[in-house]
Amino acid sequence: MIIVYDFKIPANDAEKPEKDEYLFTGYFTGYLKKYASDKSWPFLKSGMSFDVKILKKSVDLRQKEQKRVFKALIKLNTAGVKEDYFINLLNKIGVKAKKADNEEESSFNLFNGEDAIIPAPGGVKNKNIAKPGKYKALIVGMGPAGIFAALYLLENGIKPILIEKGKRVEDRIKDVARLMNEGKFDKKSNVAFGEGGAGTFSDGKLTTRKNDAAVSYVLNFLVKMGADKNILTEHKPHLGSDILINILKEIRNHLIKNEAEIYFEEEMKDLEVDENGTVCSAKTDKRIFKTDFVILASGSNSYGTYELLERKGAVMERKPFAVGFRIEHKRDFTDGLFFKGNTGKEGVKLKGVYYNISSKEYGGYSFCMCPGGVVVNSSSDENLLCVNGMSYSGRDMENSNSAIVAAVRPEMLDGIDSDRYYSGTGALRFRKDLEFKTYEAGGGNFAAPYQYTPDYIKDVYNAAAAGAVPNFKSDTRAAGLPAPSYKPSVKYFNLFKLLPDFLNLSIAGSLAEFESKFKGFAAKSVLTGLETGTSSAVRIKRNSDYESISLKGLYPCGEGSGYSGGIITSAIDGIRCAEAVIKKIIVKEG
């Protein structure tokens, strides 16, 4: 089969209500007839037959005419036409094409009666590898890593037990609404904890650069559970937090139907380790679970879990992460800024434009863009405050937001407080200290501190040595400033007081640089703080077989353990940890 990539179709035509494969086939055939010579392409005269599967599609907004960009898998049906010959001819007329690899070819039949699969260890897919009930596997946490670890174990004959500190998603959304509307915080049921993990309330982004066969497995399973099929081909697929809630219910029903045990509102409080250094049971606030394997997928906000692991002798290390703010613009302004002035013209219908920008000089960057979304509380405990962003599936709220952050590397913390921040959990302690300061800055009751971006840049400039940050000049109350979307409430505050100098200088300098490149980016925006949960600040060290280097039977997993960053990569890490457990059982069974 052949891969054709970067094939562009005018966006206004790409919006027609045709199946993508039909649209691509029509344009591709027309292009061949227009540019192919009769001498080199004699088979065109007699009719050419091929089948198409769209693998990816995106939008190119860089030119005056917006275009959809397709990556397609093509299966030639015309007798006598060799693939290598056809690829060579395509390249000669400006069509980018190459030979499809095995993994790409396996994508051709997805949703044509066949499922995406992951090669199983030892060829035991869908077979019992041991007597039912002989081995017990406990999964701590029901975020993407925990859910997909459970799915993989079930497919290989192991019925896992899942415990989740928070509530079912339908109860969880009520607690989140109560926090936003009334400022009432439930430490076990919030944006950070509960069924689906923190990703439930951060837009449901499914973007990943990871090249792994498990990506197709994860996406296809989500479609089976109710996600739109477009996630299989979109360049930056997302579910929307509102849609994700229903998908999570379907996943739960699927797990229970296949005999997984699930216990909500149950927090792990202790681990028992035998004389051989192997975890043999886990104690919750309600019962004790005897187990052979513990897959730890508790998320990056579980401070209590890290403290427990530290007491039990788990080897951990500080890990780089990032800290900063949520920056908000009015959605229409952001769309116009990054859409080359083409908003309002006929073409692709925008649901909020993505941007990801970074500063080469100052090191700050944006990520986790939420078009037409809101800034939300992402706190994990009383008297701690951090924020995040999310969008609903419609992406039609007044503001768009993204994280504006700078890196925190372990060695940077030694210059602040080498005693407090030096241990394996030192970076986590630093994060917790920042969240306490943020809570205090908001005045309590989970009000968030905010500041107009020009004020923040000027504050940093005035507090720093001359020339450390470009002198930023702009009217603070420029037209078009957005109101902070965060709930339950906000309080104006000099945000530079929350961060050490190295972070302020990086973020403020980057914002000033972005303003010089994208007029109004800083001048017409507002910052809400702090965003500290960009990724885990600690890594639980594990061997190449995914097992903890210090506690046998413990499999640190997902974002909280320091091995992923997002829904897809967390799900994949859960699969790989479950696969490691399966391999261990296969060895034991001989």
Secondary structure by P-SEA (a helix, b strand, c coil): cbbbcccccccccccccccaaaaaaaaaaaaaaacccccccccccccccbbbbbcbbbbbccccbbbbbbbbbbbbccccccaaaaaaaaaaacbbbbbbcaaaaaaccccccbbbbcccccccccccccccccbbbbbccccaaaaaaaaaaaaacbbbbbbbccccaaaaaaaaaaaaaccccccccccccccccccccccccccccccccaaaaaaaaaaaacccccccccccccccaaaaaaaaaaaaaaaaaabbbbbccccccccccccccccccccccccccccccccccccccaaaaaaaaaaaccbbbbbbbbbbbbbbccaaaaaaaacccccccccccccbbbbbbbbcccccccccccccbbbbbbcccccbbbbcccccccccccbbbbbbbbbbcaaaaaacccccccccaaaaaaaaaaaaaaaaaaccccbbbbbcaaaaaaaaaaacccccccccccccccccccccccccccccccccccccaaaaaaaaaaaaaaaaacccccccccccccccccccccccccccccccccccccccccccccccccaaaaaaaaaaaaaaaaaaaaaaac
